[in-house]
Amino acid sequence: MLRESARDFTAREQDLRAYRARMGQPPGHDAARFGKMQELGWRGALVREELGGAGMGLREAAAIAGELGRGLVGDVYLATSVLPALLLEDHAALAAAAPLLQAIADGSAVAALAWQERPDALDPAAIETHATRQGGEYALRGAKRWIAAGQAASSFLVSARLDDGIAVFLVPRTATGAVVETQWQVDGTAAAALRLEDVRVGADALVVAPTEGAAALGRALDATAVAASAELLGVASAAFDMTISYMKTRVQFDKPIGSFQALQHKAVDLLVQRELAASVLEEAVEAFSAADGNDAARSRIAGRCKARCSDAALRITRECIQLHGAIGYTHEYDLGLYVKRALVLAAWLGNGAQHRARQRNA
């Protein structure tokens, strides 16, 4: 039922003409559509019920993300409603996280996770941002880049190194010393860079303790990578369906091009890639839904899932352009929007090559 609801929402909200006009323009996402997701309860879907959320799990988030991917209406859903909630609902989160979770659920706050500093780093502990205790406060210094949905955020969840480990702090966007800059992505959506110039926050800003911060970040990033894989599969599936429809109607030499054996073989290859991606995605969702899973095993399946779905989406969308021929290369044709979205999602939280290298080095 949730998947059908997301499919209906996507059908109503999809407007690729407006999407194209909005590319590269502030705020970098459809604010009105984001508000409608709040009305549906999706922004608080992973927040527990006693804090005003729906108490759902990763399977439900992946179902929503997959349908949103089909219509390119995902906007900032995963980065604001899945990744922060997974981190703040982790057993390592402190009691100070509860008010923010409640604010996320009721729509009064939008949080984005600021964790990455180098493009080749998937380890959440590979950071140079530091926090120092100064009386009853913390002082943060450092820089974060590639913050997904950073331009939509009212506050940032910032990972920083303390003497006893990696902690996570809640930093308001308007905090003195916090400098936010827009980083436009290839699909026209906005990420952000954050500079922390001696930013002072109170003791209650510590939301994940340093003793378990790195592990909690890893769990949240792995689970969100699985949800991102679902959106990637949705993007790839829509591009593939669009291409099959085109092959049935595009006539050359008095025959639909879909009747040409060479193109049929290529289409079957892409179908196989899609089905393989769907299979590993289901395996990953099942692993994260099981009560007896361990962090190491889940991290491996999350990496395998993200690698497979990233590679499949990139191959499918690119070869769909070839199957379309010259029209597929034009800016005005909608297929190009799916290629660009696949490029952004494939890189977010690690591309296929990065996850394979991570598996080899584990």
Secondary structure, DSSP 8 states (H G I E B T S, - for coil): -HHHHHHHHHHHH--HHHHHHHTT-TTSS-HHHHHHHHHTTGGGTTS-GGGTS----HHHHHHHHHHHHHHT--TTHIIIIIHHHHHHTSTTB-TTHHHHHHHHHHTS--EEEE---STT---TT----EEEEETTEEEEEEEEEEEETGGG-SEEEEEEEETTEEEEEEEETT-TTEEEEEEE-TTS-EEEEEEEEEEEEEGGGEEE-TTTHHHHHHHHHHHHHHHHHHHHHHHHHHHHHHHHHHHHH-EETTEEGGG-HHHHHHHHHHHHHHHHHHHHHHHHHHHHH-TT--HHHHHHHHHHHHHHHHHHHHHHHHHHHHHHGGGGGSTTSTHHHHHHHHHHHHHTT--HHHHHHHHHH-
